[in-house]
Amino acid sequence: SQMPHGRMPLPSFWKMVEDTLQQSGAQLRTFCQTFETVTPSPVTQQPLNPAEERKVLSLVSKHGPDKLYQVTSNISGSKDLDLTLQRGQIVALLQSVDTKGNTSRWLVDAGGPRGFVPAGKLQPY
């Protein structure tokens, strides 16, 4: 009863809550899209350690040099089949689309694990 909407009829209250949540969800999606399209800073080429070099050579022999991409910023996988990768890692592109036809998530081989990553966080190696 102390809340400003305490005397509002229940159906109207739930409609207001639903509208507010939909508006907030739309704002969050817009923010996420804007954030994903911000151009990441280029990854500086650093010498690879021997294990990483072997992995890159293996990816080249399996997929070819034109399929190699470098991760431009850390990726935390949040969905099933998403990979968690560190900035600077090398991966091989398997498909430039996910299982639902979404071209903003690519299927990659990370030299062992395979999974999906945001396309916007990859640059040709």
C-alpha positions as CSV (number, residue, x, y, z in Angstrom):
1,S,0.0,0.0,0.0
2,Q,3.0,2.3,0.4
3,M,4.1,1.9,-3.2
4,P,2.9,4.4,-5.8
5,H,1.1,1.7,-7.8
6,G,-0.3,0.0,-4.7
7,R,-3.9,1.1,-5.4
8,M,-3.8,0.2,-9.1
9,P,-6.0,-2.7,-10.2
10,L,-4.0,-5.9,-10.5
11,P,-4.5,-6.5,-14.3
12,S,-3.3,-2.9,-14.9
13,F,-0.3,-3.4,-12.6
14,W,0.8,-6.6,-14.4
15,K,0.3,-4.9,-17.8
16,M,2.6,-2.0,-16.6
17,V,5.2,-4.4,-15.3
18,E,5.1,-6.4,-18.6
19,D,5.5,-3.2,-20.7
20,T,8.4,-2.0,-18.5
21,L,10.2,-5.3,-18.9
22,Q,9.7,-5.3,-22.6
23,Q,11.0,-1.8,-22.9
24,S,14.0,-2.6,-20.7
25,G,14.7,-5.8,-22.8
26,A,14.6,-3.7,-26.0
27,Q,17.0,-1.2,-24.5
28,L,19.4,-4.0,-23.4
29,R,19.3,-5.6,-26.9
30,T,20.1,-2.2,-28.4
31,F,23.0,-1.7,-26.0
32,C,24.4,-5.2,-26.7
33,Q,24.2,-4.6,-30.5
34,T,25.9,-1.2,-30.1
35,F,28.6,-2.7,-27.8
36,E,29.3,-5.6,-30.2
37,T,29.7,-3.3,-33.2
38,V,32.3,-1.1,-31.5
39,T,35.5,-1.7,-33.4
40,P,37.9,-3.6,-31.2
41,S,41.5,-2.5,-31.0
42,P,43.8,-4.4,-33.3
43,V,45.7,-7.3,-31.8
44,T,49.4,-6.8,-31.9
45,Q,51.3,-9.7,-33.4
46,Q,53.3,-11.3,-30.7
47,P,55.6,-14.3,-31.0
48,L,53.8,-17.6,-30.3
49,N,55.0,-19.9,-27.6
50,P,56.0,-23.4,-28.9
51,A,52.7,-25.1,-27.9
52,E,50.6,-22.3,-29.5
53,E,52.8,-22.5,-32.6
54,R,52.2,-26.3,-32.9
55,K,48.5,-25.6,-32.6
56,V,48.6,-23.0,-35.3
57,L,50.5,-25.3,-37.6
58,S,48.0,-28.1,-37.0
59,L,45.1,-25.7,-37.8
60,V,46.9,-24.6,-41.0
61,S,47.4,-28.2,-42.1
62,K,43.7,-29.2,-41.3
63,H,42.0,-26.1,-42.6
64,G,44.4,-24.0,-44.7
65,P,46.0,-20.6,-43.9
66,D,43.0,-18.6,-45.3
67,K,40.7,-20.0,-42.6
68,L,42.8,-18.7,-39.7
69,Y,41.4,-15.9,-37.5
70,Q,42.7,-14.2,-34.4
71,V,40.5,-13.4,-31.3
72,T,40.5,-9.6,-30.9
73,S,39.1,-9.5,-27.3
74,N,38.4,-12.0,-24.6
75,I,35.3,-14.2,-25.2
76,S,33.2,-15.7,-22.4
77,G,31.0,-18.4,-23.8
78,S,27.5,-18.0,-22.4
79,K,25.4,-20.4,-24.4
80,D,25.7,-24.1,-25.0
81,L,28.5,-24.8,-27.6
82,D,30.0,-21.4,-27.1
83,L,33.8,-21.2,-26.6
84,T,35.6,-19.2,-24.0
85,L,38.8,-17.8,-25.6
86,Q,41.5,-15.3,-24.8
87,R,42.5,-12.2,-26.8
88,G,45.2,-13.2,-29.3
89,Q,44.3,-16.9,-29.6
90,I,44.3,-18.3,-33.2
91,V,41.3,-20.3,-34.4
92,A,40.2,-21.8,-37.7
93,L,36.8,-20.9,-39.3
94,L,34.6,-24.0,-39.9
95,Q,31.3,-22.2,-40.8
96,S,30.5,-18.5,-40.9
97,V,27.0,-19.2,-39.6
98,D,25.5,-20.9,-36.5
99,T,22.9,-23.8,-36.5
100,K,20.0,-21.2,-36.7
101,G,21.5,-19.3,-39.7
102,N,22.8,-16.5,-37.6
103,T,25.9,-15.0,-39.3
104,S,27.0,-13.1,-36.2
105,R,28.1,-16.4,-34.6
106,W,30.7,-18.5,-36.3
107,L,31.7,-22.1,-35.7
108,V,35.5,-22.4,-35.1
109,D,38.1,-25.0,-34.3
110,A,40.3,-23.7,-31.5
111,G,42.9,-26.5,-31.9
112,G,40.9,-29.0,-29.9
113,P,37.6,-27.7,-28.8
114,R,35.1,-26.6,-31.4
115,G,32.3,-24.2,-30.8
116,F,30.7,-20.9,-31.6
117,V,32.1,-17.4,-31.1
118,P,30.9,-13.9,-32.0
119,A,32.1,-13.1,-35.5
120,G,32.8,-9.5,-34.5
121,K,35.5,-10.6,-32.2
122,L,37.6,-12.3,-34.9
123,Q,40.0,-10.8,-37.5
124,P,41.8,-12.6,-40.3
125,Y,45.2,-13.9,-39.1
